[in-house]
Amino acid sequence: MEQPVIALVGRPNVGKSTLFNRLTRTRDALVADFPGLTRDRQYGVGRVGPLPYVVVDTGGLGEPDDVTYHHMQRQAIRALDEADAILFLVDARVGVTPGDETLTAELRQRGKRVWLVMNKVDGVDPDLAAADFHGLGLDAPWPIAAVHGRGVTRLMTAVLEDLTGGSVDPQALMPDPDAESGMTDETVSDHSTPRSIEVAIIGRPNVGKSTLVNRLIGEERVLVYDMPGTTRDAIRVPFERDGQAFTLVDTAGVRRRSRVRESIEKFSVVKTLQAIEAAQVVIMVLDARQEISEQDAHLIGHVIESGRGLVLAVNKWDGLAPDARERIRRELDVKLGFLDFARPRFISALHGTGVGRLLEEVAHVYRAARRELPTSALNRVLEEAVEAHQPPIVRGRRIKLRYAHQGGQNPPTIVVHGNQTGELPGAYRRYLVNRFRRAFGLQGTPIRLELRTGENPFAGRRNKLTPRQQRKRERMIQRRKGRS
């Protein structure tokens, strides 16, 4: 049976993202005491309850106090059209507002089952709070406290029973061992999802990340607006192309730390960095109409330090004058010269030019990052590299590199054993990395080189002289004394 889709809607700051995180048992949705934080619709796999389902978080509706409100409204309406059931969240502490009444009228027109969910009932008399919401003309409100999980499982059991025609057995519910104190009715079902390539799309604000996501999946999935900072959360978008599953993660634009003042933007930056850590491949989007900044280089450096595969997408390439194209190519060579393992892709997310090749590059980088490297082949490449260019001599002794083996994947880690390896210069390390990269076709992924020196079994031990060696030593001492 196809998984039902359950959409969360409501005014800003009523707890939709908190409930989304509770239902999915994740922290995918950014949560803060700040209205209008969520703008795009966010999908997740529901894990609270006895059956699998898809839950959709949406931006706040009913109160058009944001310049992006109408764009957010389109996003929410798409979620409502996809949904099998709608959870309409209201704030028990605030009571009915004009925004709730406006949204109720909108939901009536959808012709779908609407569950009125009264959130934030902790510290409030639920019966007294519920009396205020009967005037909306919907069914009796379900009291919950999303932040603590109270009432959430009972709600989801009722919703799933309604969607499946009463086929859910309430006796199948089991207590959640990970529930916080006070969460007396949580149930978590481990509904596994198919393996997909996790792709984080990063860059400065307004370089076209959200436009690129929409172009890749072929629909307006995330909000696009000509205003830096439109995307605040890390939005996960699963889809499939040519039999390969992908999960695109649209992230908030990262600016220089000195320009990040709002606490919300600080949270957004943290979510972006977390998305990089969780990804297998990162698409770094640059704006061809702007200079490559230190912030771009810093962000790419963070990707390399995290060991993630990298695809470089130079956006807004269409219509660019030849001299401007030459300028950006020179900047790539000069300012990102350290990025010799990632090929730049010149695209236009708005018009689709070059976008089709990006996912092919992502799949190639993913395979390279997870490739198994045979020990025999690694040692053959190491031997050829040393024969072509010997390591330097340190303190009268040449550094010896004896053998190599693979130490890990994603990123590929190659362990080289020898003596005095700690003295190996950085230039020679890069030389070895480049030899391994060319030999195994590891394009698009950083390579970590670990150098290990074997312990000297005679370290700290003095050789015991034979009688002959002892006599010879004494004669040499006598000669020195005679000369002095």
N, C-alpha and C positions, 0 to 999 in steps of 0.2 A: 504494500500500500504506500502511496506517495505521502511524504511527510506533510502535515498541515502547516500552513503559514499563519503566524499570529503577529499582528502589528500592534505596537504600543504608541498611542497618540495622547495628546493633552497639551495644556498650556505650558509655557516655559517654566522650568524649575519646580515641576510637580513630582519629580523622581523617576522619570522614564528610564534614564540611563542607569540609575541605581538598580531598578528592577531588571533591566537588560543584563547587567553584570551578575545579578543574583540568579537569573534563570539560566544563563550560559555558564555560570561558575567560572567567569573570567574577569579580567579588568580591561577588556577591550574598549569599552566606552568611557570617555573622559568624564569625570564627575567632579563638580565643584559647586559651591553655593553662589552661582552666577547665572542669571537667566539668559536663555538664548545660546547656551554653550554648544549644544548639538545642532548642526545645520544639515548634514547629509544623513541619508538613511544607512543604518548599520545592520548587517545581518549576522546571526550567530545560530549555533545549534543548541536548542533548549535541553538542559540536563536536569532540571528540577521537575519531577513527575515521572510516571511510569512508562511513558511513550516518547519516542523522538519527535521533534517538531522544529520548525524554523521560526525564530523570533526576530522581529525587525524593530529597531529603535528609530525614531523619527525626530525631527526638529520640533520645537514648540510652536503650536498654532493657536489661533484665536485672538492674539494680541499683536497686530502688525506694527511693532515698534522698532523694527530693524530694516535697514535698507535692502537687505537680502531676503525679506520676508516672502515675497511672491515667488522667488526661486525656491525657498524652503518649502513653500506650500505645494509647488509642483512635485517636489521630491516626496512629500508626505502622501499626496494623492496617488502617486504611483504605488506606494506601499499599501494603501488602502485597496487599490484595485487588485493587487496580488493576494491580499489576505483572505483567509478562510474565516477568521474571527478577529475582532478588534477589541483590545483592552483600552478603555478610555479612562485615563488616570486623572483624578482630581485631588486637591489638597484638603485634607480633613481639617487642618488648622485655619485655613483661610475661608472655607465655605464657598458657596456658589458665587462666581464672578461673571460679568458680561462676556468674558472670553469663553467661559464654559458653555454659556447659553448659545453663543455663536457657533461653537464647535459641535454642539449637540444637533443643531439644525443641519449642519453640513453632513454629519454622520447619518442622520435619518435618510438622506437622499441616496446613500450608498446601497441600501437594501440588504445589509449584512448584519449578522448577529453582533451586537455591541454589549460588552460587559463593562458596567460602571465600577471602577476600582477606586476605592477611597484610601489613598495612601497617607502615611504619617499619622497613624492613629495612636502611636505610643504617646502616653501622657494626655490623651483626649478621650472623653466618653464617646465610644463608637455610636451608640444609639442616638445620643443628642446630635452628633455631627451628621449622622445619616439623615435625620429629619430634614435638614436644610437641602439635601440633594434630591429628595423625592419630587420636588417641583420641576426637575428636568424631564420628567415623564418617561424615564428609562426604568429598567428593572431595579430591584433593591440593590444598593451598593455593597460591594464586597470589601470589608475592612482589612487592610494589610499594613505592615510596616516593612517596606522593602529593604531598608538599611539593616534591619535585624532579621529579616526573613519570616516574621510572624504572619501566618495566614496565607503565605504564598503557595505552599503545596496544596492546601485545600482548594484554593482558587484554580490552580492549574489542573487538578484532578477533575473538577467540575467542567472546565473548558474542554478538556480532552474527551470526557464522557459525552459531552454534547456533540463534539465534532465526529466521534466514532459511533454514535448511536447507542451509547451506554455500554460499550464493550470493555471499558476499563474497569478492572477489579480493584476497589479501594483497599482490599486486604493485601494486595501485592505491594503496597507501599512499605518501604523499610526506612528506618531512621538513618539520617546522614551522619556518618562518623566525623565528618569535617565541619559540621555546623558549629557556629559560634554559640556561646552561652546565651540562653534565652530563645534559641531557635528550636522549638520543640516539634515542628512538623515538617522539616525539610526532607525531601527525598531526591536523590541524585541518581540518574540513570546514565550509564556510560555508553553513549551513542557514538560510536567511532565514525570518523569521516574518512573518505578515501585520501590517500597520499597525494599531495600536490606540491608544486614548486612555489615556495613563498617568495614573492618579489616585492621589495620595498621600493617605492618611487619617491626620491628625495630631491631637494634643491632649495634655492632661495625662494622667497615669496614671489608669486606672479610670473613664474617662468613657464607655466603651462602644464603642471603635473596633473591636475584634475582633468584638463582637456585631453591629455594623453590617455588617462584611464578610460574616459568615455569613448575615445576613438578605438582603443584596443578591444573593448567589449561590444561596441556598436550600439550603445544607447546612452542616454543622459543619466548615468548612475550616480555621479557625485556633482555637487553644486559648482558651477563655474560662474564667476563674476569678476569684472574688471576692477578688482580691489584687492591689494595685498592682504593676506591673512584671512581670506574667506574660509579656507579649510582650517579647522581648529583641532580636530581629533584625527587619529589614525584610522582610516576607513578601510575595512577589509572587503574585497570584492572577489568572490570565487567564481570561476568560469572555466570552460574547457575549450581547447582548440586542437583540432586534428588528433583527438584521442588522448591528449595530455592535459591533465588538470593543473590549473594555475590559481594562486590566490594573490591578487594585486592588493597592495597596501598603500593607499594614497595618504601621504603625510602632510603635516603642516610645514610651511616654509620656515627655514631656519635663518635668522639674521645674526649679525654680530652681537655678542653678549652685551655690549654697551648700549645697544638699541632696544634690548628686550627689557621692558619696564613692567608691563602688566603681568600679574601672577598667572592669568590664564595662558598667556603666551609662553611663560616659563613651563607650565604643565605640558603645553603642546610640544615644546622642544624635547622634553623628557620622553614623551610618547614617540617622537620621531627617532630618538636614539635607541629606545627599546625596540622599535620596529626594525632598525638596522641589525641589532643583535639577534633578533628572532628570524631574520630572513636568510634564505640560501643564496639569493642573488639580489643585488641592488642596482636599480637604474638611476643614475645621477643625471638630472635634467639641467642643462645650461641654456641660457638665452643668447642666441647668436647676435642679438641687437645690443647686448650689454657686454662690458668688459668682464673677463674672468677675474673674480675678486679673491682676496685672501681667504674670505669665508668659504668660497667654493673649494679651494685647496685644503682648508682645514677640515671640511666635511668629508672630502674624499679621503683624507688622511685617517679619519676616524673609521671609515669603511675598511681601509687596508689593515689598520690595527685590529679590527674585529675579525679579520680573516675572511671577509665575504667576497664572493665573486662580484664583478663590477661590469656594467654596461654603460657607456658614456653616450648620452643622447643630446645632441646639440639641436635645440628646437628653434622654430621660427626661421627656418632656412629659406623658405619660399620667398621670392621677390627681393632677396638680398643682392645688393650690387656686387660685382666681381671684386672690387677693392675691399669691401667689407668682408667678403668671404675669405679673402687672402689674409686680412687682419686677424680673424678668429682662428685661422689655421696656425698663424705664427704664434698667437697667444697660447694655443694648445701645446705647441712645441716648447715654448719658453717657460710658461708658468706651471704647466703640468708635465714637465719633462720626466718626472719620477714615475709617471703613469704609463710606462712603456708597454705594459702587458694588456691594456684595454684599448680596443680599437674604437675611435669615435664614430658614431652613426649620426648623419645629418638628416634631420626630419622636420616635418611640419605637422604637429599634432592637430592643428585646426583643419588642414586640408587632407591629411592622411598620407602625405608624401613620405616614403621610407618607413612608415610605422609598421608595416607588415613584417619587415625583416627583424624587428626588435625582439619578438618572441622567439624567433629562430636563434638569435644570438643568446638570449636568456637560457634556452635549453642547452645550447652548446657549452656555455659557461658552467651551467649546473653539472653537466656530465664531466667536464674537465675537473671541477672541484672535488668530485666524488670518485675519480678514477683510481683504480688499483694499479700500483706500480710494482712490477715483479722485481724481486731483489737482484736476480741475475742481470736484468736489463739496467737497473740502477748502477750496479757495479761496473758494467761495461761502459756506460756513459762517464762515470767517474774516472775510470782508467784512461779513457780517451781524452778527457779534459786535462788530467794531470800530465799526460804525455805531450799534449799540444802546448801546455803552458804550466811549467813547474811552479809549485808554491814557493814563496821567498825563503831565504835563509835568515834565521833569527838566532842571535848569540852564537854564531858559528855552526849551527845545526839547521838543516833544512826541515821545514814542516812536512810531515808525512801524513797523507790521507789514505787510509788502508781499505776501508769498505763502507758501503752505504746500504740502508734499508728504509722502508716507509714507516713513518711513525704516526700517521693519522691522515684523515681526509677532511675536506671542507673546513679549512684549506688544506691542500696537499702538504704534508710535513715529511721532510726527508732528513734522516739522521745520518751523519757522516762521522765515522770513528777514525781516530788517528792519534798522533802525538803533537803536543804544543798547539792544538787547534784553537786555543784561546787567543793565540797571537796572530791568527789569520786575519789579514787586512780586509776592510770592508769592500775594497775594489775586487778582491779575489772571491769574496762571498757572492757578490753580484755576478761575477763571471760564471761561477758554478750554477747559480740559479738560472741564468740565461741558457746555459748548456742543457740543463734538465728541462727547461720550458720548451726549447726547440725540439728536443729529442722526443718528448711525449705529447706535444701539442697542447700544452696547458695554457691556452690563451684565455684571458679574461679573469683569471683567479690569481691572487697572491700565492706565493710559495714560501713556506717557512722552512728555514735551514737550521737544523740543530747540530752543533759540533760538539763531539764528546771526546775527551782524552782518557785513554785507559790508564788505570793506576799502575804505577811502577812497583812491581813486587819487591824490589830491593831498596825502595825509598826508606831512609832513616836507618839503614843497616850498614855497618862498617865491614869491609872485606877483611877476613883473617889472613894475614900474610904467612906464606910458607917460610921455613928456615932460610932458604936461599934468598927469598925476597927481603927477609929481615936483615941478613948480612949486607946485601946490596944497599939497602936503605941506610945502614949505619956507616958504610964507607962513604956514601954521598954526603952525609952530615959531617964526617971528619974532614973531607976535602973542603967543604964550605968554611969550616972553622979555620983551616990552614990558610985559606986565601984571605980571610979577614985579619 
